[in-house]
């Protein structure tokens, strides 16, 4: 059986399930642009109906995003809604901002859905997806060793597959499970259960790798063999509470057959 060498650990490995954003793809490259576009559309709408003296809450507070001095999104809170929330949760959060300034709830939901779709169309036009450093080499090694691979993400399944196709990573995966394929999203274990069923393997033989604790919790609830938290900044102990192992990059994982 293939083995993962991580730090002082030697872990027999049959299959790995990866989160997508922040784990396979650079989160801010993809969703930073979406967030900036979406919030701009929302603010423009408020101005168009004469609400000019009341702005939406700061994006850093609303979705857990940080700006640089030039107003560009540069980072995100790994414990915040953008990092861990579903599409439905983020839609409700933004719709609340419109409702709070007098727009009816049904109209607010429709507006957010429309603006989100517009922002996503811009993302598709520019294709700003960027693989996490080192992930391509790890996936190649896993594939060569016969390790089964799957994706479990809060994105829609078709969008997740499309984003990975943009950067040539999609062919490595035998299962794609998005929020639209299950009844309950993370941290419920249903995504893991479905992915394992499609890969023909038990959760007890699976490793989950993600960049937020919702991934770790999902893995624990599903009864996976191990959860690995990706902490590029080196401060994962403060938010990846349910990770069995923390890694700063994928070069720290060696696949042996």
Buried (B, 14 or more C-beta within 10 A) or exposed (E): EBBBEBEEEEBEBBBBBBBBBBBBBBBBBBBBBBBBBBBEBBBEBBEEEEBEEEEBEEBBEBBBBEBEEEEEBEBBBBBBBBBBBBBEBBBBBBBBBBBEEEBEEEEBBBBBBEBBEEBBEBBEEEEBBBBBEBBBEBBEBBBEBEBBBBBBBBBBBEBBBBBBEBBEBBEBBBBBBBBBBBEEBBBBBBBBBBBBEBBEBBBEBBBBBBBBBBBBBBBBBBEBBBBBBBBBEEEBEEBBEBBBBBBEBBEBBEBEE
